Amino acid sequence: MPIQSKYSNQQIETLVNILLETLRQQNATTELSLMCLGNTISHIIKTNVPAAQQAEVTKHFSQALQDAVSSKAH
């Protein structure tokens, strides 16, 4: 059974498009884009997730990222 998100596809697509457009406007390379997005994710986790849960959230995020990349490759 697919996981039901509390966010609409439109909300997600809008934010992703804004992020991607910002990276394009800055002529960010793939490496720079990944570094900036990684730093953003780290900041969000460190500032919004209780310390006791950060490792678990990071683990789940990492797995979700691996799953997303793997599913797009097939």
BELCORMO-V201069 format. One record per residue. OMEGA is omega in radians with two decimals (NA if undefined). Layout:
omega: {OMEGA/OMEGA}
This chain:
omega: {-3.14/3.10/3.13/-3.14/3.06/3.12/-3.13/3.06/-3.14/3.10/-3.11/-3.13/3.14/-3.14/3.11/3.14/3.09/3.12/-3.13/3.13/3.09/3.10/3.12/-3.13/3.14/-3.10/-3.11/3.06/3.07/-3.13/3.14/3.11/3.13/3.11/-3.12/3.12/3.08/3.10/3.11/3.12/3.11/3.13/-3.14/-3.14/-3.09/-3.06/-3.05/-3.11/3.09/-3.07/-3.11/-3.10/-3.04/-3.13/-3.13/3.10/3.12/3.11/-3.13/3.11/3.14/3.13/3.11/3.11/3.10/3.13/-3.13/-3.13/-3.14/-3.10/3.12/-3.11/-3.08/NA}
